Amino acid sequence: MTIARRLILATPALAIGTARAQPAAPWTVATEYPATSIPGEGVTHFATAATALGVPMTAATDGPGGYRSAAALAAVAEGRFAAVDSFTGAMNAVDPLFLLSSLPFLTASHADAARLLELARPHYVATLQRHGATLLWSTPWPPSGLWTRRPVRTPEDLRGLRVRTYDATGTEVLRAAGATAEVLSFAEVNARLEAGTLDAVLSSGDGGAGRQLWRWLPNFTELNYAWPLSLGFASTTRMATLAPAQRDAVAEAGRQTEARQWQAIVGRLEANRRVMRDNRVGIHEPDAALRTALRSAAETAVTQWRGQAGAAGAAILSAY
């Protein structure tokens, strides 16, 4: 079923009735991102919807207890959280297919991101199941760009910059284009900026606005690099402790959250621009030479990913 169809069929909060029995232990749903980011809003919406349906939950944002997306499955398996939001690009060590949505210049709109998700969803579901997790919702990110101390418009502007990236592919692309890039969790970014050991951050305007990156990086280059995803999933073991009506309620809260998230992305880019302009962020376009350099660097990284992703990745890209 397409996401558009899911939006049409999304049901009101109490449509399936309220699950009256209480869960065996309180549920906490975690994300490493701030409450004002779109994943943070998703976690809050999910917890609110599940609570309204009779399964009390609490949303925890900003990386509670050091939570990171790269360790999302471990956090669920160890019982640190009943459910989590995880940026898929950070989960490449689990399966290279999780890098799919953040491949550079593959998607150009939220509609492209939705189509790619529907092709990859069965694989995500199966992979999470093998690791003891149940997929509940997805969240699209606005397109990735580059937050910097000084404007970046040309290949020369990029060379030598110490850049935070969010996945291995982005690191390879920016290194090939001349930057000094490394993967960092978003939760690590502020401290590195305070210490002066970063010059730039690859992130969406949404993530940057949530962290108020303009305090250190007052420029944003709209690369339209990728429209990546976060996924929300719960411990299958914790789901099994619930009564059937409660499991239905949790699944319904996930469906409502996914519908809300894909509705929210519409208009989000312009809203983020307004926030940036209100905070005196300079918004820039890369010149043709920088676009060409990044796309050329991306070709090698995508070729490497194809080799890692195998037949499953090739089939998804062929269908896309």
N, C-alpha and C positions, 0 to 999 in steps of 0.2 A: 504494500500500500504506500503510495507516495505521501510526502509530508503535507502537500496541499490537501490531499484527501483526509489525512489525519486531522488537519485543522478544521475541516468541515464537520467531521464526526466527533470532535472533542466534546465531551459531555460535561454538564455542570457539576459542581463540586460534590453535591449530595445525590447524584443520579443513581448510584448503585446502593445507596443506603449507608448507614453508619455502622461500622464494625464495633460492637459494644464491648467485647472483651478487651482487656489491656494486654500489651506485649509483656513478655516475661521480664524484660529489662528495658529501661528507656533507650530510645534510639537517638543517636547523634549523627548528623549528616555533615561531612566536612568538605571544605575546598581550600586550596592554598591562596585563592584570589580574594580581593577585598569585596565587601558587601555591595559596593557600587558598580562592580564589574558585572558583565552579563552572566558569567558562571555563578558569581555570588548571588545575584538575583534569582538564578535558577534553584540553587540550594535552598534559599529562603522560601521560594514559592512551593517547592516540593514538601518541605517540612510543614508549611502552613496547610497545604492541601491534604496531606496525610493526617495531620492532627484533626482537621475538620471532618475527615472520614472515620475518625475513631481510633487512629493509631498515633499516639502522641510522639512528636519528634522535635528535636532542637537543631537549628542550623548553626554551624560553627565555621566562620570565615577567617581569612588571613592566616592560614596554615596553623591551626591549633596543635599545640604539642609538637611543633616542627614537622607537621604533615607536608609531604611533597607528592606531586602527581607521579613521579617516577617510582614511588614506593606505594602506590595506591592499592594494588592487589595484596601486598604484604600487610598493609594497615587493616584491610578488611579481613584477611585470613587470620590475623592475630587478634581480632576482636577489638582493636583500638576504636574503630567506628563501625556502626552498622551499615552505613552507606557513605559513598564519597562521590565527589565530582573530580574527574581527572582529565587533564589536557592530554590528548592522545599522542601528540608528538613526543612526550616524555616517556612513553611506554614502549619504545622501539626495542628495548632489550627483551621484552616479552614476546613480541611478534613485529617484524618489519611492517606488516600491514597497518599498524597503528600510525605510521608516518604518512600514510596515504593523503590525508586531508591537508597536510602542511607541505606537500610537494610544491616547489616554487612554480608559479605561473601556470598551474594546472586549472585552477578555478578563477573566474573573473567576476563572480556575483554570488549572492546567497542562493540563487536558484541553481547555479552550477554546484555549489556545495551540497545542496539538498539532493540533487540527482546522484552525485557521487556517494553520498551517505546511503541512499537506498540500495545501491549496487553492493556496497561493502557491508551493510548491516548484518546479513546472515553470517558473515565471517566474524564480525565483532561479537555477535551473540555466542557463536560456538567457541571462540577463543576464551571469552570470559567464563563461560560455563566450565571449560576445562580447568580453569583456575579458581573455581568455587565462587563465582560471582554471577549475578543476574542483572542484565542490562535493563535499565528503567527509563532513561531519557537521554537525549542528545542536546547539545548547545552549540550553535554556530558562533564563531568569533567574527567580528568585523575584520576587514583586510589588514594584513600586517604592513607596517612601515618602520621607519627608522627615527627614533628619538636621539637627538644629538646636542652637544654643547654649542657647536657652530653649524651653520647651514651646510647641508650636503646635497649637492646637485650634480656633481661631475665625478668621473672615476678618480680624479686626483684628490677630491675631497674625502673619498672613502679610504684611501690608502693609509695604512698604519693605525687606523682607529681601533681602539680596544672596545670590542662590541660584545654585548651579551646576546646570545641566541637562545631559542627555546628547544631546538632539537639538533640532532647530528647533521641532518641535511643542510639546515641553515648555516651551521658552522662551516661545512665544506664549501658552500656557495660563497660566503663572505670572505673566507680565507683565499679562495681562488681569485676573488675580485680585489685582493690586496689588503683586506682588513686583518686585524688580529682578533679572532673570534673564539669564544668559548661558550659552552652550554652552561647556563645557570638557572636554577629555579627562580621564579619571580620573587619569592620570599627573600632571596639573597641579594636582590638588586639594590635596595636602598642603602644597605651597609657599604656595599662596594662603591656606590656613588658618593656617599659621605666620605669615604676614605680616599676618593680621587683616583681609584684604580680602574674605572670604566669611563669611556668617552661617549658611548652610545648604547642603545638598547633596541633590539628588534622586537617589536610588539605592536599590537593594534593600538589605535587611538583609545579604544575602550579600556584595555588593560593599563595603558599609560595614564589615562585620566583618573582611573581608580586609585592608582598609586601616587598621583600628583607628581609625575616625573618632571613636570616643568620647573620644579624647584631647582633642579640641577641641569636639565636638558630642555632649553627653551625653544627648540626647533624640531619639527616633525616633517620628514620627507615621505610623501605618499607613494610608496613603491607598488602598492597593490600586489604584494609578493605572494600572499596566499590567504584563503578564507578557512582557517583551521577549525577543528572541533574539540569540544570537551564531551566526555561521556559520563553519565551518572549511573552508578551501579551499586547493588547491595550484596551483602554476604548471603549466599544461597543457604548456608546453615542457619543464619538468623531468620531468613524468610521461612524456613521450615519449622521454626518454633512458633510461628503465628497460626492462629486458626484460619481455616479457608477463607472466611469473610474478610479477615484482616489482610491476608495475602492479596486478595482481590482489591482491597482498598489501597494498598501500597502500589500495586500495578497501575491502578487508576490514577493515583497521584502522579506517577511517572508519566502517564499519557498526557495528563493535563499540563504538566510541566513542559514536556516537549512541545506541545501546541503553543504554549505561552512563549517559549524561547524563540521559536521560528517566527512568531508574529512580532516579537520585540525587536528582532534584527532589522525589520523594515523601518527605515528612518533613523536607525541607530547611528549610522555614519555621520549624517548631518548634525545630529544631536551632539555627538562627540566633537565635531568641528566647532560647534558653538561654545562648548565648554572650554576648548583649547583657546579659541579667540578671546573669550572672556578673561582668560588667564595669560594673555599676551604671548601665546605660542606662535612662532612663525611657521606657517604651513607652506611647504615647498613641493615642487614637482621635479623629478629627476630629468636631466637632459637626455637627449637621444643616445649619447655615448654611454652614459651610466646604465640606461635600460639595456642596451646591447651587451655591455660587459656582464651584467648580472644574469641575463638570459643565457649567454654563452657559458658562464660558470655553472649555471643550473643544469645544463645539458649533461655534464659529466656526473653531477650528483644524482640526477634522476636515473641515469644509466646504471650507476652503482646500486641504487635502490632496486631497480628491476631485477638485478642479479640476486639480490637478497630475498626479494619477495616471491620469486619463483612463479609457478604456473598460476597461483591464486591472484597475485598482483597483476600479471599479464592479462588474465581474463577480465578483471575489473576494468583495467584501463582500456582494453579493447571494446568492451561494452559501453564504456563512458564516451 
